[in-house]
Amino acid sequence: MLFCTLISSVFKVKINRGINMCFNATIMTPLEVAQKEYNLRVSNDFKYVGYGEYKVAFTHPFLPIILENRVLSLGKWGLIPSWVRECKKSEEIVKYTLNARIETLREKPSFKGSVEHGRILIIFDGFYEWKDEGSSKTPFYISHNQGKPLLALGLLSPWGGVNTFSLITTDAQGIMAEVHNSKQRMPFFVDGSDIDIWLDSNIPYGEVIKKIKPKYDDLKAIEKSPN
């Protein structure tokens, strides 16, 4: 496998706010909170230093992720499938693998190889979305109404020595249907009771997806700009 200096040092991206879904996130709360809340395992060499930063998917940041057996790790946003062999190809494909639609995971070549053995969870405090109000767009910050870290479904693909991932989306529901009223999409959030069944690679995806449903009734949205 070829090794590349992955993406973040390669691209300077102009962000078109309000057009794309689920591409903006924040991490403010120390990961010790998520570790305790969700009974996560952390290796001695694990270290995360990105607190307080506004994460934009197009810059391909590292975010905390949960692997099988509830192991806390880091992943780079923008999945690179194992069949990609060239750096140039990897730089192209990550533009289109930031999000993955739950409805078509097993159909898309980029994602179907990770559905059975690459299921992960992504941790963040909240994210920004823009409400379409005709001639203008209003930014909202969405988070857990009790301040808990959010857990979103994701897919993992190790590439070039780095864990790359995509965030899974589903139809917008509840308050997200009001805020993201143009695209009608939202991250596929779950709660702590769904962690093990989603991460267990011994359970076929077809069985897993029948047992978990997106969580949305514990989300809150406040009008707020990331700037």
N, C-alpha and C positions, 0 to 999 in steps of 0.2 A: 504494500500500500504506500503510495506516495505521501509525503508529509508536506503540508503547505502552512504558511503563516495565514491562519484562517481569517479572512474577510474583514474584521474590524480595522485592521491596519491597511486595508486595500481601498475601501470605499469611503468617499465623502458624500453623504446622502442629504438631499434636500427633502425635508419631511413635509408631506402634504397632509396636514392635520384634518381630521374629520372625514376623510375619504375611506380609509381602511379600518378594518375591524380588529380589535384585540391585539394591537401592536404597541401598546403603551402600558407600562407597569411601574410600580414603586415598591421598594423594600425599605421600610423604616424600622420595623421591630426586630430586635436581636433574634437570631435563629434559635437561641436557647428556648425561646417561648414556643416556637413550633416543635422543637425537640421534645419538650415536656408535654405539650398539648396532644401530640400524635405519637408519642412513645417511639421516637426515631433513634436509630443507631448512628453514631458519629465516629469516624476514624480519628486517630490522634493527630494526623497531619492535615485534617480538614480546616480550612480557613476561608472566610468570606469577608471582603473589605468594601463591598459596594453599597453599604447602608446610606440611605438618604438621597440616593441618586434616582433620577427620572430615567427609566429604562425604555429606550425606543428600539423596537425589534429590528429596524432597518440598519442599526449599527451593530447588530449581532452580539449583544452583551452576554456575559455569563450570568445565569440565574441558579438559585438553589433548586435541586430536583431530588425526588425520592425514588430510589431504585428498589428492586425486589428485596424482600426481607426488611423493609423500612430503613434502608441505608441512605443517609443524607450525603449528597454529592453535588457537583456542579455540572451544568450543561450549557452549551453555547447555542443561542437561539438561531435556528435556521438549519433544518435537517438536511444532511448530505447522505443519500443512500449508499449502501455498501458497493453497489455496482458502478459508482462513479470512480474513475481511475485518474483523471487529470485535474490539476488545480484550476485550470481555466473553466472547466465544466462545473466544478464545485462552486465557483464564484457566480456562475449564472443560475444554478439551480436553487441556491439558498434564497434568491429573491422571491421564489414561488412556494417555499416550504415553511414559511413562518407560521402559518396556520394550516390546519387540516380539518376538513369537514367530516364530522362523525358519520354522515350518511354515505360517504364514498371511500372510506379508509381502505377497504379491501379491493377497490377497483383501481386506485391510482398507483402506478408503478413506484412512485417515490415513497409510498407509505405502506403498501401491503406486506413488505418484507419485515416490518417492525410490529405488525399488529399482534402477533402471537408471542414474540420474545423480546419486544422492546417497549413494553408499556411502562410509563413512568407517571409521576405526579410533579407538578410545578408549583412552587411556593412563592407567593407574593402578598403584599398587604392590600393592594388595590390597583385600579387602573383607570385611565381616562378614556372617555368616549364623548363624541360630539353629537348633540341633538340637532337635527335639521329643522330649522324654523323659517323655511322659505328662503329669503334672501340672505340669511345669516345662519351661523352654526354656534351653538352654545356649549361650552365644555362642562362636563360633569365628572366628578370623581366618585367611583363606585368601590365600596369596601364592605366588609362584614359588619352587620349592625351591632355586634358585640365586641368588635375589635380583634377578632381572631384572625390568624393568617388564613388566606384563601388557598384552597387546593384545586388545581385545574388538571384535567387529564392531558397527557402528552404522549408522544412517541419518541423513542430514542434510536439513534443510529451512530455507533462509534465510527469515527473516521479520522485518519491521520493522527491518532493518539488523543483525540478529543471526543467527548460525548456531545453530539449535536442533537437538537431536538426540535419538534414542532408542537405547537399548542393546539389542542383539539377544540373546535367550536361546534355549537349546536344552535337550534332556533332560539331567538330571544324570547324570554318569558318574564312575567312579572314586571318589575320596575325597568328591566333592561329593554322590554318591548316599547316602553314609553321613551326611554333615552335614546336608544339606537333605532330610531323610528324609520330610518331610510334603508339600512342593510338588513335589519332584523336578525342579527347574529349575536352570540355571546360565548364566552369561554364555557366549556362543559365543566362546571364546578361539582364537586362531591364533598361529603363530610367524612369524618374519621371512620365511620362504620363501613365505608366502601374501600378503604385503603388496600386491605389484604386481597380482596377478590380481584381488584383491578391489576394489582402488581403480580399476582401469582401466575407464572407462565405455564403452570401445569393445567390451568383451567382454560379451555378453548375460548377464543374471543367471542364466538357465537353464543356461548353460555353466559359469559360475563356481561355482555351488553344487554341481555334480557333482565338482569338483576339490578342494574344500577340506573338511576334516573338523575337528570341534572338538578342541582340544588339552586334555587333562586329566591326563595321566600325570606332568606336571612340577609339579603343584600340591601344596602342603602345607597342613595345617590345624592350628592350635594353639588350645587353649581360652583365650580372651581376650576381655575386655569392652572396648567402645569408650570406656567412662567412666573 
